[in-house]
Amino acid sequence: MPDFFNGQSVEASRQQLPEQKPDATAKVPAGAPILQDHYVLIGPLGQGGMGTVFMAQDTSLFNRLCVVKKLRLDGFDAQDRHKAMEFFEREAKILSELKHPNVVHIQAYFQEHSNYYLVMEYVEGNNLQQLLKKRGASFTEAQVIEWSTTILNVLNYLHKHQPPVIYRDIKPSNIMLDTVNGIKLVDFGIARPYTENSENTHVVSGGYSPPEQYWGAADPRSDIYALGATMYYLLTGKEPIALQSCSPRLRNSKVSDYLDKIIQRATAQDVWLRYQSAAEMLQAMAQVPTRQSSVAPYTYILATCLATFISVLAAFIAFDYFHKQPAKIVLPSRAPIAFMARSDNKKTEESKVKESNKSWRLPLDLATLANGEEMITDPDGLKPVKPAANQQPKTVTEAWSDWWH
């Protein structure tokens, strides 16, 4: 079937056109065809087997840019011409009934000079196939999840429409990334209303179409398959192999195991092994674990090591400072000194000191740490202890050591 947004054709045509902005006045070539007295054809955007797509201006709406799709009937026999006209008219009818922000909008459908035309909104941007080729690398998992979630919402809308609409041609070249409104699903040329007894048609896109579509038995699960194959392409940059389940993790180890399993299930060859609806796949996509950047763990480790180093360094500095600084404890002269109760074994030791009539010493040698000119009087009448004139004050560590031993 035709690909009206063929990547090479579109890109080649865009290079020949001036840079365009919506609602801007474009330079119209001399003698440009005019349809319905107000659609001025500026130049081609792409061409497929059944139609040609043109950029145009709508002079009745302030030269607003639009897209005109012309049905090509030359080269077809009577039967194929009738089938092509049926597809074209059906596309116009389906688009006229759809109202969704991520579906290209139809503006007009008419016949002129034995030709059939479809006028649609102009989507400023590129399709995902073009974007990947320009990028030269696959897209990130987070980006693919975001786009796929949007497309699943569109499919959920289409499949619940009355009557349900089966798109049947999801692939990167039919998904446009609008610079203004984001993802847009375009080219409903082979989409059709779905009923259990609807006529089967054999329309496929190699690698993206499920097995049942090869014999015309497409249903909503067929669109699920095509989306899974599209996700595979966006994550790997490789075209999916026809009639095979897709596993992007085999080609791109950065793809999470959870998302890989989702895509494998979506592209299962048996329709009953796939997600049975877009809503079911949406629920699975919402469960994909949020992945942190690969550099995050190293950042956390570095921050932890740095904090630990600073803490240890601060502890050493504090210890060294207090170890070297003498304790400056000044006791008021001739004031009674109150002591906190000590453990039983220490009380026993103090009793032995008093009983042995030894020189009275304060715990921690407070007497030697006090001001050298101060006299400390024992309330029990013991002789005062006065530091020697040449004795240096002890540090806290030395005092603790003397008292403990």
Buried (B, 14 or more C-beta within 10 A) or exposed (E): BBBBBBBEBBBEBBEEBEEBEBEEEBEBEEEBBBBEEBBBBBBBBBBBEBBBBBBBBBBEEEBBBBBBBBBBBEEBEEEEBEBBBEBBBBBBEBBEEBEBBBBBBBBBBEEEEEEBBBBBBBBBBBBBBBBBBEEEEBBBBEEBBBBBBBBBBBBBBBBEBEEBBBBBBBBBBBBBBBEEBBBBBBBBBBBBBBEEEBEEBEBBBEBBBBBBBBEEBBBBBBBBBBBBBBBBBBBBBBBBEBEEBBBBBEBBEEBBEBBBEBBBBBBBEEBEBBBBBBBBBBEBBEEBEEBEEEEEEEEEEEEEEEEEEEEEEEEEEEEEEEEEEEBEEEBEEEEEEEEEEEEEEEEEEBEEEEEEEEEBBBEBBBBBBBEEEBEBBBEEEEEEBBBEEEEEBBBBEBBBEEBEE
